[in-house]
Amino acid sequence: MIQDLYRRFRDESPVPRLVFYIGLTIELLMVIIDKSSYINPIEGYLFRLTFLLFAAKLVLTRYELREWIGIFLMEAVGLISYRVTGANDIIRIVTFVAACKGIPLREALKYTFYVTLAGCLAIIALSVTGIYGDMSLTQAYGHESAETTRYIGQEAAAETRYTLGMGHPNALSCMFFMLAALGVYVWFDQMKWYGYLFLMLLNVGVYLLTGSKTSMLITTVYLCGAALFTFVKRFRKMTFFYVCGLLIFLLCIAFSVDAAVCAQRVREAQWNEFFFLNPRDNKHIVTLGKIDRYINGRIISLTDSENNDGMIQTWSAFSNENNMNYYFDMGWVKVFYRYGVIPGILYVAANLLLLWKLWRRRDACGLTLFVMFAVYTVVEAHLISIYIGRNYLLLMMGCRDVLPGQSKDDGNEVIL
């Protein structure tokens, strides 16, 4: 009797979908609040609430035995991480991805897009009308050479860039990239040349407001890649592009690990080159130093703290409590520093499984999004966050597939 009631509640009731979307809505709203000037005083309580909602969805979902084993093992990793670090991020993420089963991917991404877009427009409107949030931020953005400000002590010149209520110009440009990437992915089959042109013009406009070169370049490459697959359809099924995507992804991981290993040597080489006109190191370190200048000192920023937080000697199997509160921009380094080497490897493996899934479905736009997110995460940590709603790849890992010949909102169920 109780089993029959549970099965009917699980399979026929709208409650599982309802609790999932309530939890997703709260997570997305927390992302919006974080981008605004408002400080959320009940954030911790909301994280617990969304965890309970996704856990309820998990309990009300049918899984195969192998899926339950996978969920149990990943939750065990999350529990170890929680005991070591005091942070429950991994438990929440695993529960969320598992709870995505049975939710159509396109439906969930559309909902995510609309909620995020509405939230960003609300922040901008409040700022522009003067009701809440600053429109601009005046400070030094590091246009001067790093050597003159770091070694000589020359004061960097301040300039004004627009934030439109989002606290920092980079936050505004980042959210534009995320919305553009998600929107193109969701409506990829309906995209026309004028749609790409419109987004490219918006991209230029956001750059003029924010001066954020990284987001502008990433967005440009993403739009060009998506447009290529839109107008040259035969490329969508070519394995060559998926292999290239794999190689780029692995290169991003390798570069990030290399940066974490060599950051101190890069700093010393830059010092020697400035004062003695000789880096006094090999070509590898000199090349990293040149790259570091183009990415605004991301590598040597790993040496800014007393303990060189972020460098590989501060990594450990499951991290530690002291690594939860130090922030830097390199996202892939942050994965291993903040969560530990073992969870980091598991996250990389989950991304590789997602890439395999994209190849199996010949999801060319998904490949473009995946690759650009991987590249973006080298220099920015937006996706590596306590906010689940920031990382659209988690939905892609957990939500339902769409197979050829099925409707776009129906399909088989795959848990990664």
C-alpha angles and dihedrals in degrees: 000000000000091000092051091049091049092050092050091047090049100043105030106027122090089219097096092055091042096054090045094054093044089055092045091049092053091048091051092047090052089055090053093047090049090054092051128072092256119105112219108227095190099044094123092053091049091052089055091047094052090047090055091047093051090044088053089051089049092053090049094052129089114236133178119241093257089052092052089050091051092048091048093050094048092047088051089055089049091050092052089049090050092051092048101040105021089232120117096198096118094048090052093047095048091048091049095050091047091048090056091076111115093022114114109240097221091049093050093046092048090052090048091050095050095046093046093045092049091049094049092047089050091053091048093047093050090049097046092048091049093240098119136350133028120274095211144019125218116202142109112293098185103255089146120084113277092235096059093051099036103039106024096034096233109166112246115239116250121231137177123247129173123254100168091212098314098108098239135036091236090057091055093048091044093054091048090054092048094049093044091049093047094044094051091047094050095046097030095127091054098045117124131190092259090054090057090044091052092050091047091053090049088050090055090047092052089049091053089052098044107023088220105153096178097057092041093054094044091049091048093052091046093052092046091049093048091046090052091056091043096056101030100049096175089068091065093075098041111115089207092077093049091051088050089051090052092050092049091049092050090046090054091053093044093048092049093050090046090051091051090051098045105032095109093048090049090053092049092046091053090049092050093046092052098046102028101025088235125089090208092213139089129282092262093061092041090054091049088050091054091049089048091059090054092051094048099254098307092147099049090043085076086071096052096098129069091250096040089244110208096030114117095257088066092056122097139171095273101005119233141253094268091062094062099079106041116094135198134157105249103099102193091048088051091055092061096035098047101034103024137251096281096050088042092056090047091051091050089049090051089053091050090051089051090051090051088051091052091050092048090053093038088233098172097174089048088053090052092050092046094051095046091048088052092051093044090052090059090070103019132047099205094120094043098072147120086248108089091193091068096065112069090178089074090063090048090051095051110027128089123284125234114222126202111274094028128100115267093249096049134062150114123310122247129177117198 
